[in-house]
Amino acid sequence: MTIKQISVFLENKSGRLNEVARVLAANNINMLAFCIAETTDFGLMRLIVQEVDKAVKVLRDAGFAVILTDVIAIHCQNQPGALSKILESLAEEHIFIEYMYAFAQSERADVIINPNDLEKCLQLLKEKHPDIL
């Protein structure tokens, strides 16, 4: 399924990640998943939250540069080879994954992907893997 991801641009300095967490906590917004990417000069925090519109507003009000991106959430079994089968079917159709992050709990793995062709990827997943969306 398609969901909204928040990307927050951060200076590489101590406490910036905590500022994001603090703003969200102060507004009772729960982070469901996140990942951090960094370069020498800045970091990028990608977030999945429960209340997207509210989170965007409070983060922007706090002075953060924020953008929204549509990404795909996949729910597959947490077992060897489950993700590989999905990625293989995408590769066969020349769908490139620009980035991905995941977490697993007990028998289920949740994977966030940003493919180069969102619509084609969704269609393929619905056809070949309808149980994971």
DSSP file (Angstrom, degrees, kcal/mol; ACC not computed):
  #  RESIDUE AA STRUCTURE BP1 BP2  ACC     N-H-->O    O-->H-N    N-H-->O    O-->H-N    TCO  KAPPA ALPHA  PHI   PSI    X-CA   Y-CA   Z-CA
    1    1 A M              0   0    0      0, 0.0    72,-3.0     0, 0.0     2,-0.4   0.000 360.0 360.0 360.0 152.7    0.0    0.0    0.0
    2    2 A T  E     +A   72   0A   0     70,-0.2     2,-0.3    68,-0.1    70,-0.2  -0.708 360.0 172.4 -86.4 134.4    1.1    3.6   -0.5
    3    3 A I  E     -A   71   0A   0     68,-2.6    68,-2.7    -2,-0.4     2,-0.4  -0.891  34.0-101.9-134.1 166.9    1.8    5.7    2.5
    4    4 A K  E     -A   70   0A   0     -2,-0.3     2,-0.4    66,-0.2    45,-0.4  -0.765  30.5-163.2 -93.3 134.0    3.2    9.1    3.2
    5    5 A Q  E     -A   69   0A   0     64,-3.0    64,-2.2    -2,-0.4     2,-0.5  -0.941   9.9-142.9-114.6 138.2    6.8    9.4    4.4
    6    6 A I  E     -AB  68  47A   0     41,-2.5    41,-3.2    -2,-0.4     2,-0.5  -0.864  10.9-162.0 -99.3 132.1    8.1   12.6    6.0
    7    7 A S  E     -AB  67  46A   0     60,-2.8    60,-2.1    -2,-0.5     2,-0.5  -0.971   4.9-167.1-113.9 128.8   11.7   13.6    5.3
    8    8 A V  E     -AB  66  45A   0     37,-2.7    37,-2.7    -2,-0.5     2,-0.5  -0.965  12.8-143.0-118.2 125.9   13.3   16.1    7.6
    9    9 A F  E     -AB  65  44A   0     56,-2.2    56,-0.6    -2,-0.5     2,-0.4  -0.761  25.7-175.1 -90.0 130.7   16.6   17.8    6.7
   10   10 A L  E     - B   0  43A   0     33,-2.8    33,-3.5    -2,-0.5     2,-0.2  -0.953  27.3-119.2-130.3 142.5   18.9   18.3    9.6
   11   11 A E  E     - B   0  42A   0     -2,-0.4     2,-1.9    31,-0.2    31,-0.2  -0.512  40.1-108.6 -70.0 148.3   22.3   19.9   10.2
   12   12 A N  S    S+     0   0    0     29,-1.2     2,-0.3    -2,-0.2    -1,-0.1  -0.587  77.2 116.6 -80.4  82.2   24.9   17.5   11.4
   13   13 A K  S >  S-     0   0    0     -2,-1.9     3,-1.7     0, 0.0     4,-0.3  -0.994  72.6 -81.2-148.7 154.3   25.2   18.7   15.0
   14   14 A S  T 3  S+     0   0    0     -2,-0.3    -3,-0.0     1,-0.2    -2,-0.0  -0.199 108.7  17.8 -56.1 133.8   24.5   17.2   18.3
   15   15 A G  T 3> S+     0   0    0      1,-0.0     4,-1.9     3,-0.0    -1,-0.2   0.263  85.0 112.2  94.0 -11.3   20.9   17.2   19.5
   16   16 A R  H <> S+     0   0    0     -3,-1.7     4,-1.6     1,-0.2     5,-0.1   0.904  79.6  48.8 -65.7 -40.6   19.1   17.7   16.2
   17   17 A L  H  > S+     0   0    0     -4,-0.3     4,-2.3     1,-0.2    -1,-0.2   0.915 110.7  52.0 -62.7 -40.8   17.6   14.2   16.1
   18   18 A N  H  > S+     0   0    0      1,-0.2     4,-3.1     2,-0.2    -1,-0.2   0.854 103.2  58.4 -64.0 -34.1   16.4   14.7   19.6
   19   19 A E  H  X S+     0   0    0     -4,-1.9     4,-2.4     2,-0.2    -1,-0.2   0.914 107.5  46.8 -61.9 -42.1   14.8   18.0   18.6
   20   20 A V  H  X S+     0   0    0     -4,-1.6     4,-2.4     2,-0.2     5,-0.2   0.957 114.6  46.6 -62.3 -49.9   12.7   16.2   16.1
   21   21 A A  H  X S+     0   0    0     -4,-2.3     4,-2.6     1,-0.2    -2,-0.2   0.894 112.7  50.6 -59.7 -40.8   11.8   13.5   18.6
   22   22 A R  H  X S+     0   0    0     -4,-3.1     4,-2.7     2,-0.2    -1,-0.2   0.917 109.5  49.5 -65.6 -44.2   11.0   16.1   21.2
   23   23 A V  H  X S+     0   0    0     -4,-2.4     4,-0.9     2,-0.2    -2,-0.2   0.925 114.1  45.8 -61.1 -44.9    8.7   18.1   18.9
   24   24 A L  H ><>S+     0   0    0     -4,-2.4     5,-2.7     1,-0.2     3,-0.7   0.925 113.6  48.9 -65.0 -43.9    6.8   15.0   17.9
   25   25 A A  H ><5S+     0   0    0     -4,-2.6     3,-1.9     1,-0.2    -2,-0.2   0.905 106.6  56.0 -62.2 -42.2    6.5   13.8   21.5
   26   26 A A  H 3<5S+     0   0    0     -4,-2.7    -1,-0.2     1,-0.3    -2,-0.2   0.740 111.8  44.6 -63.0 -21.9    5.3   17.2   22.7
   27   27 A N  T <<5S-     0   0    0     -4,-0.9    -1,-0.3    -3,-0.7    -2,-0.2   0.177 116.4-114.2-107.8  15.1    2.5   16.9   20.1
   28   28 A N  T < 5 +     0   0    0     -3,-1.9     2,-0.5     1,-0.2    -3,-0.2   0.861  64.3 149.4  56.7  41.7    1.7   13.3   21.0
   29   29 A I      < -     0   0    0     -5,-2.7     2,-0.4    -6,-0.1    -1,-0.2  -0.931  37.1-144.3-109.2 123.7    2.8   12.0   17.6
   30   30 A N        -     0   0    0     -2,-0.5    20,-1.5    -5,-0.0     2,-0.6  -0.720   6.1-137.7 -91.3 131.7    4.2    8.5   17.5
   31   31 A M  E     -C   49   0A   0     -2,-0.4    18,-0.2    18,-0.2     3,-0.1  -0.783  18.7-177.2 -84.1 123.8    7.0    7.5   15.2
   32   32 A L  E     -     0   0A   0     16,-2.9     2,-0.3    -2,-0.6    17,-0.2   0.800  67.9 -10.2 -90.4 -33.7    6.3    4.1   13.7
   33   33 A A  E     +C   48   0A   0     15,-1.6    15,-2.8     2,-0.0    -1,-0.4  -0.975  65.4 170.3-159.5 152.5    9.6    3.8   11.7
   34   34 A F  E     -C   47   0A   0     -2,-0.3     2,-0.3    13,-0.2    13,-0.2  -0.986  11.4-164.7-159.5 161.2   12.5    5.9   10.7
   35   35 A C  E     -C   46   0A   0     11,-1.9    11,-2.6    -2,-0.3     2,-0.4  -0.978  13.9-140.4-145.1 157.3   15.9    5.8    9.2
   36   36 A I  E     -C   45   0A   0     -2,-0.3     2,-0.4     9,-0.2     9,-0.2  -0.965  14.7-178.4-122.3 132.4   18.8    8.3    9.1
   37   37 A A  E     -C   44   0A   0      7,-2.5     7,-3.3    -2,-0.4     2,-0.3  -0.966  14.2-170.9-123.5 147.0   21.1    9.0    6.2
   38   38 A E  E     -C   43   0A   0     -2,-0.4     5,-0.2     5,-0.3     2,-0.2  -0.971  18.2-174.5-141.6 154.5   23.9   11.5    6.4
   39   39 A T        -     0   0    0      3,-2.9     5,-0.0    -2,-0.3    -2,-0.0  -0.639  53.5 -84.4-124.3-172.3   26.5   13.3    4.5
   40   40 A T  S    S+     0   0    0     -2,-0.2   -28,-0.1     1,-0.2     3,-0.1   0.878 125.3  29.3 -63.5 -37.7   29.3   15.6    5.7
   41   41 A D  S    S+     0   0    0      1,-0.2   -29,-1.2   -30,-0.1     2,-0.3   0.754 124.8  10.3-100.0 -27.5   27.1   18.6    6.0
   42   42 A F  E     -B   11   0A   0    -31,-0.2    -3,-2.9   -30,-0.1     2,-0.3  -0.952  56.9-135.6-149.9 165.8   23.6   17.4    6.7
   43   43 A G  E     -BC  10  38A   0    -33,-3.5   -33,-2.8    -2,-0.3     2,-0.4  -0.843  10.4-145.4-120.8 161.1   21.4   14.5    7.6
   44   44 A L  E     -BC   9  37A   0     -7,-3.3    -7,-2.5    -2,-0.3     2,-0.6  -0.986   9.4-164.0-129.2 119.6   18.1   13.2    6.3
   45   45 A M  E     -BC   8  36A   0    -37,-2.7   -37,-2.7    -2,-0.4     2,-0.5  -0.919   5.2-161.3-105.6 119.0   15.6   11.6    8.7
   46   46 A R  E     -BC   7  35A   0    -11,-2.6   -11,-1.9    -2,-0.6     2,-0.4  -0.878  16.8-172.6-101.3 131.3   12.9    9.7    7.0
   47   47 A L  E     -BC   6  34A   0    -41,-3.2   -41,-2.5    -2,-0.5     2,-0.5  -0.942  27.4-161.0-130.4 143.4    9.9    9.0    9.2
   48   48 A I  E     + C   0  33A   0    -15,-2.8   -16,-2.9    -2,-0.4   -15,-1.6  -0.998  31.3 173.2-114.8 124.4    6.6    7.1    9.1
   49   49 A V  E     - C   0  31A   0     -2,-0.5     3,-0.3   -45,-0.4   -18,-0.2  -0.823  41.5-120.4-129.4 166.2    4.2    8.5   11.7
   50   50 A Q  S    S+     0   0    0    -20,-1.5     2,-0.7    -2,-0.3    -1,-0.1   0.894 106.9  37.5 -74.1 -40.9    0.6    8.1   12.8
   51   51 A E     >  +     0   0    0    -21,-0.2     4,-2.4     1,-0.2    -1,-0.2  -0.786  68.8 175.0-117.8  87.2   -0.6   11.6   12.1
   52   52 A V  H  > S+     0   0    0     -2,-0.7     4,-2.7    -3,-0.3     5,-0.2   0.933  76.1  46.0 -62.2 -53.1    1.2   12.8    9.0
   53   53 A D  H  > S+     0   0    0      1,-0.2     4,-2.1     2,-0.2    -1,-0.2   0.904 115.5  47.0 -61.0 -42.6   -0.5   16.2    8.5
   54   54 A K  H  > S+     0   0    0      2,-0.2     4,-2.6     1,-0.2     5,-0.2   0.908 112.2  50.9 -64.4 -42.1   -0.1   17.1   12.1
   55   55 A A  H  X S+     0   0    0     -4,-2.4     4,-2.4     1,-0.2     5,-0.3   0.919 109.1  50.4 -63.1 -44.5    3.5   16.0   12.1
   56   56 A V  H  X S+     0   0    0     -4,-2.7     4,-2.5     1,-0.2     5,-0.2   0.936 112.4  48.2 -58.7 -46.4    4.4   18.1    9.0
   57   57 A K  H  X S+     0   0    0     -4,-2.1     4,-2.9    -5,-0.2    -2,-0.2   0.943 113.4  44.4 -61.5 -50.3    2.8   21.1   10.6
   58   58 A V  H  X S+     0   0    0     -4,-2.6     4,-1.2     1,-0.2    -1,-0.2   0.860 114.6  49.6 -68.6 -33.4    4.5   20.9   14.0
   59   59 A L  H  <>S+     0   0    0     -4,-2.4     5,-2.4    -5,-0.2    -1,-0.2   0.918 113.7  45.3 -69.4 -42.6    7.9   20.2   12.4
   60   60 A R  H ><5S+     0   0    0     -4,-2.5     3,-1.9    -5,-0.3    -2,-0.2   0.913 110.5  54.1 -65.6 -41.1    7.6   23.1   10.0
   61   61 A D  H 3<5S+     0   0    0     -4,-2.9    -1,-0.2     1,-0.3    -2,-0.2   0.808 105.1  55.3 -61.1 -28.6    6.4   25.3   12.8
   62   62 A A  T 3<5S-     0   0    0     -4,-1.2    -1,-0.3    -5,-0.2    -2,-0.2   0.406 127.0-101.3 -85.3   2.6    9.5   24.3   14.7
   63   63 A G  T < 5S+     0   0    0     -3,-1.9     2,-0.3     1,-0.3    -3,-0.2   0.586  73.7 141.5  93.7  11.2   11.7   25.5   11.8
   64   64 A F      < -     0   0    0     -5,-2.4     2,-0.6    -6,-0.1    -1,-0.3  -0.646  54.4-123.2 -87.5 143.6   12.5   22.1   10.2
   65   65 A A  E     +A    9   0A   0    -56,-0.6   -56,-2.2    -2,-0.3     2,-0.4  -0.777  42.5 179.9 -81.5 120.3   12.7   21.7    6.4
   66   66 A V  E     -A    8   0A   0     -2,-0.6     2,-0.3   -58,-0.2   -58,-0.2  -0.966  16.2-178.8-130.6 137.2   10.2   18.9    5.7
   67   67 A I  E     -A    7   0A   0    -60,-2.1   -60,-2.8    -2,-0.4     2,-0.4  -0.965  19.7-134.7-130.5 154.7    9.0   17.2    2.5
   68   68 A L  E     -A    6   0A   0     -2,-0.3     2,-0.4   -62,-0.2   -62,-0.2  -0.861  21.2-176.6-106.9 141.8    6.4   14.5    1.9
   69   69 A T  E     -A    5   0A   0    -64,-2.2   -64,-3.0    -2,-0.4     2,-0.5  -0.999  26.2-125.8-136.7 138.4    7.0   11.5   -0.3
   70   70 A D  E     +A    4   0A   0     -2,-0.4     2,-0.3   -66,-0.2   -66,-0.2  -0.740  39.7 169.8 -79.8 129.1    4.7    8.6   -1.3
   71   71 A V  E     -A    3   0A   0    -68,-2.7   -68,-2.6    -2,-0.5     2,-0.5  -0.826  32.6-109.9-131.0 171.4    6.4    5.3   -0.5
   72   72 A I  E     -AD   2 113A   0     41,-2.7    41,-2.5    -2,-0.3     2,-0.6  -0.912  19.7-152.4-110.4 130.6    5.2    1.7   -0.5
   73   73 A A  E     - D   0 112A   0    -72,-3.0     2,-0.4    -2,-0.5    39,-0.2  -0.897  14.3-169.8-101.0 125.1    4.7   -0.3    2.7
   74   74 A I  E     - D   0 111A   0     37,-3.0    37,-2.8    -2,-0.6     2,-0.5  -0.924   9.4-161.3-114.5 138.8    5.2   -4.1    2.3
   75   75 A H  E     + D   0 110A   0     57,-3.1     2,-0.3    -2,-0.4    35,-0.2  -0.957  26.2 157.9-121.1 110.8    4.3   -6.6    5.0
   76   76 A C  E     - D   0 109A   0     33,-2.5    33,-3.4    -2,-0.5     2,-0.1  -0.783  46.3 -77.1-128.1 171.9    5.9  -10.0    4.5
   77   77 A Q  E     - D   0 108A   0     -2,-0.3     2,-1.7    31,-0.2    31,-0.3  -0.416  39.4-123.8 -69.3 143.5    6.9  -13.0    6.5
   78   78 A N  S    S+     0   0    0     29,-2.4    -1,-0.1    27,-0.1    30,-0.1  -0.619  72.4 108.6 -88.8  78.2   10.0  -12.6    8.7
   79   79 A Q  S >  S-     0   0    0     -2,-1.7     3,-1.8    30,-0.0     4,-0.4  -0.985  79.3 -76.6-150.4 154.9   11.8  -15.6    7.3
   80   80 A P  T 3  S+     0   0    0      0, 0.0    -2,-0.0     0, 0.0    -3,-0.0  -0.274 114.3  13.1 -56.3 130.9   14.8  -16.2    5.0
   81   81 A G  T 3> S+     0   0    0      1,-0.0     4,-2.0     4,-0.0     5,-0.2   0.203  91.6 108.7  93.0 -15.6   14.1  -15.5    1.4
   82   82 A A  H <> S+     0   0    0     -3,-1.8     4,-1.2     1,-0.2    -4,-0.1   0.943  86.7  38.0 -62.5 -48.4   10.7  -13.7    1.8
   83   83 A L  H  > S+     0   0    0     -4,-0.4     4,-2.8     1,-0.2     5,-0.3   0.879 111.3  60.5 -70.1 -36.9   12.0  -10.3    0.8
   84   84 A S  H  > S+     0   0    0      1,-0.2     4,-2.5     2,-0.2    -1,-0.2   0.890 101.9  52.6 -57.7 -41.6   14.3  -11.7   -1.8
   85   85 A K  H  X S+     0   0    0     -4,-2.0     4,-1.7     2,-0.2    -1,-0.2   0.899 111.7  46.2 -61.6 -40.9   11.3  -13.2   -3.7
   86   86 A I  H  X S+     0   0    0     -4,-1.2     4,-1.6     2,-0.2    -2,-0.2   0.944 114.3  46.5 -67.4 -48.3    9.6   -9.8   -3.8
   87   87 A L  H  X S+     0   0    0     -4,-2.8     4,-2.6     1,-0.2    -2,-0.2   0.849 109.0  56.3 -64.4 -34.4   12.7   -7.9   -4.8
   88   88 A E  H  X S+     0   0    0     -4,-2.5     4,-2.3    -5,-0.3    -1,-0.2   0.918 105.8  50.0 -63.6 -43.2   13.5  -10.5   -7.5
   89   89 A S  H  X S+     0   0    0     -4,-1.7     4,-0.7     1,-0.2    -1,-0.2   0.847 112.1  48.7 -65.8 -32.0   10.0  -10.0   -9.1
   90   90 A L  H ><>S+     0   0    0     -4,-1.6     5,-2.4     2,-0.2     3,-0.7   0.914 110.2  50.6 -70.9 -42.9   10.6   -6.2   -9.1
   91   91 A A  H ><5S+     0   0    0     -4,-2.6     3,-2.0     1,-0.2    -2,-0.2   0.874 102.8  60.2 -62.6 -37.7   14.1   -6.5  -10.6
   92   92 A E  H 3<5S+     0   0    0     -4,-2.3    -1,-0.2     1,-0.3    -2,-0.2   0.806 108.1  45.5 -60.2 -28.4   12.7   -8.8  -13.4
   93   93 A E  T <<5S-     0   0    0     -3,-0.7    -1,-0.3    -4,-0.7    -2,-0.2   0.194 120.6-110.4 -99.7  14.6   10.4   -5.8  -14.4
   94   94 A H  T < 5 +     0   0    0     -3,-2.0     2,-0.7     1,-0.2    -3,-0.2   0.830  63.0 155.1  60.9  36.4   13.3   -3.3  -14.2
   95   95 A I      < -     0   0    0     -5,-2.4     2,-0.4    -8,-0.1    -1,-0.2  -0.867  30.0-153.1 -94.8 120.6   11.9   -1.6  -11.1
   96   96 A F        -     0   0    0     -2,-0.7    20,-2.5    -3,-0.1     2,-0.7  -0.785   7.7-138.7 -97.4 132.9   14.8    0.0   -9.2
   97   97 A I  E     -E  115   0A   0     -2,-0.4     3,-0.1    18,-0.2    -2,-0.0  -0.830  12.3-168.2 -92.5 113.8   14.6    0.6   -5.4
   98   98 A E  E    S-     0   0A   0     16,-2.6     2,-0.3    -2,-0.7    -1,-0.2   0.896  71.2 -17.9 -70.6 -40.6   16.0    4.0   -4.7
   99   99 A Y  E     -E  114   0A   0     15,-0.8    15,-2.1    -3,-0.1     2,-0.3  -0.976  62.9-172.1-159.7 162.5   16.1    3.3   -1.0
  100  100 A M  E     -E  113   0A   0     -2,-0.3     2,-0.3    13,-0.2    13,-0.2  -0.992   4.0-177.3-154.4 146.3   14.5    0.9    1.5
  101  101 A Y  E     +E  112   0A   0     11,-2.0    11,-3.3    -2,-0.3     2,-0.3  -0.981  12.4 178.6-145.0 157.3   14.3    0.4    5.3
  102  102 A A  E     -E  111   0A   0     -2,-0.3     2,-0.3     9,-0.2     9,-0.2  -0.954  16.9-165.0-152.6 163.2   12.7   -2.3    7.3
  103  103 A F  E     -E  110   0A   0      7,-2.1     7,-3.0    -2,-0.3     2,-0.4  -0.975  13.7-151.6-150.7 153.2   12.0   -3.7   10.8
  104  104 A A  E     -E  109   0A   0     -2,-0.3     2,-0.4     5,-0.2     5,-0.2  -0.967   9.7-174.7-131.2 144.4   10.8   -7.0   11.9
  105  105 A Q  E >   -E  108   0A   0      3,-2.7     3,-2.4    -2,-0.4   -27,-0.1  -0.979  62.2 -52.5-138.1 125.2    8.8   -8.3   14.9
  106  106 A S  T 3  S-     0   0    0     -2,-0.4   -28,-0.0     1,-0.3     0, 0.0  -0.242 124.6  -8.1  45.8-112.7    8.2  -11.9   15.5
  107  107 A E  T 3  S+     0   0    0    -30,-0.1   -29,-2.4    -3,-0.1     2,-0.4   0.483 122.7  73.6 -93.3  -2.6    6.7  -13.4   12.3
  108  108 A R  E <   -DE  77 105A   0     -3,-2.4    -3,-2.7   -31,-0.3     2,-0.4  -0.914  55.5-164.0-120.3 139.0    6.2  -10.2   10.3
  109  109 A A  E     -DE  76 104A   0    -33,-3.4   -33,-2.5    -2,-0.4     2,-0.5  -0.972   8.6-155.0-116.4 133.8    8.6   -7.9    8.6
  110  110 A D  E     -DE  75 103A   0     -7,-3.0    -7,-2.1    -2,-0.4     2,-0.4  -0.942  14.6-172.5-109.4 127.0    7.5   -4.4    7.5
  111  111 A V  E     -DE  74 102A   0    -37,-2.8   -37,-3.0    -2,-0.5     2,-0.5  -0.973  13.1-157.3-126.1 130.3    9.5   -2.9    4.6
  112  112 A I  E     -DE  73 101A   0    -11,-3.3   -11,-2.0    -2,-0.4     2,-0.4  -0.932  19.9-178.4-105.7 125.8    9.3    0.6    3.3
  113  113 A I  E     -DE  72 100A   0    -41,-2.5   -41,-2.7    -2,-0.5   -13,-0.2  -0.946  23.9-159.6-126.1 148.2   10.5    1.0   -0.3
  114  114 A N  E     - E   0  99A   0    -15,-2.1   -16,-2.6    -2,-0.4   -15,-0.8  -0.887  24.6-168.5-121.3  96.7   10.8    4.0   -2.7
  115  115 A P  E     - E   0  97A   0      0, 0.0     3,-0.3     0, 0.0   -18,-0.2  -0.412  32.6-119.2 -84.4 161.7   10.9    2.6   -6.2
  116  116 A N  S    S+     0   0    0    -20,-2.5     2,-0.4     1,-0.3   -19,-0.1   0.752 111.4  35.3 -69.5 -23.4   11.8    4.6   -9.3
  117  117 A D  S  > S-     0   0    0    -21,-0.3     4,-2.4     1,-0.1    -1,-0.3  -0.823  70.2-177.2-133.3  93.1    8.3    3.9  -10.7
  118  118 A L  H  > S+     0   0    0     -2,-0.4     4,-2.6    -3,-0.3     5,-0.2   0.910  81.7  46.0 -59.5 -48.2    5.7    3.9   -7.9
  119  119 A E  H  > S+     0   0    0      2,-0.2     4,-2.4     1,-0.2    -1,-0.2   0.917 114.2  47.1 -65.6 -44.5    2.6    3.0  -10.0
  120  120 A K  H  > S+     0   0    0      2,-0.2     4,-2.4     1,-0.2    -1,-0.2   0.906 113.3  50.3 -62.8 -41.3    4.3    0.2  -11.9
  121  121 A C  H  X S+     0   0    0     -4,-2.4     4,-2.6     2,-0.2    -2,-0.2   0.931 110.7  48.3 -62.9 -47.4    5.7   -1.2   -8.7
  122  122 A L  H  X S+     0   0    0     -4,-2.6     4,-2.4     1,-0.2    -2,-0.2   0.925 112.1  49.4 -59.1 -45.4    2.3   -1.1   -7.0
  123  123 A Q  H  X S+     0   0    0     -4,-2.4     4,-2.0     1,-0.2    -1,-0.2   0.921 112.1  47.9 -61.1 -45.0    0.6   -2.8   -9.9
  124  124 A L  H  X S+     0   0    0     -4,-2.4     4,-3.0     1,-0.2     5,-0.4   0.913 111.8  49.4 -63.0 -43.6    3.3   -5.5  -10.0
  125  125 A L  H  X S+     0   0    0     -4,-2.6     4,-2.3     1,-0.2     7,-0.2   0.891 110.2  51.0 -64.3 -39.0    3.0   -6.1   -6.3
  126  126 A K  H  < S+     0   0    0     -4,-2.4    -1,-0.2    -5,-0.2    -2,-0.2   0.879 116.2  42.1 -64.0 -37.7   -0.8   -6.4   -6.5
  127  127 A E  H  < S+     0   0    0     -4,-2.0    -2,-0.2    -5,-0.2    -1,-0.2   0.922 129.1  24.2 -75.1 -45.8   -0.5   -8.9   -9.3
  128  128 A K  H  < S+     0   0    0     -4,-3.0    -3,-0.2     1,-0.2    -2,-0.2   0.711 136.6  23.4 -97.9 -22.6    2.3  -11.1   -8.1
  129  129 A H    ><  +     0   0    0     -4,-2.3     3,-1.9    -5,-0.4     4,-0.4  -0.376  63.2 156.4-141.1  57.5    2.2  -10.6   -4.3
  130  130 A P  G >  S+     0   0    0      0, 0.0     3,-0.6     0, 0.0    -4,-0.1   0.717  70.8  64.7 -62.8 -19.6   -1.3   -9.4   -3.3
  131  131 A D  G 3  S+     0   0    0      1,-0.2    -5,-0.1     2,-0.1    -6,-0.0   0.534  94.5  59.4 -80.6  -6.4   -0.9  -10.7    0.3
  132  132 A I  G <         0   0    0     -3,-1.9   -57,-3.1    -7,-0.2    -1,-0.2   0.585 360.0 360.0-101.7  -9.7    1.9   -8.3    1.2
  133  133 A L    <         0   0    0     -3,-0.6    -1,-0.2    -4,-0.4    -2,-0.1   0.453 360.0 360.0 -93.0 360.0    0.2   -4.9    0.6
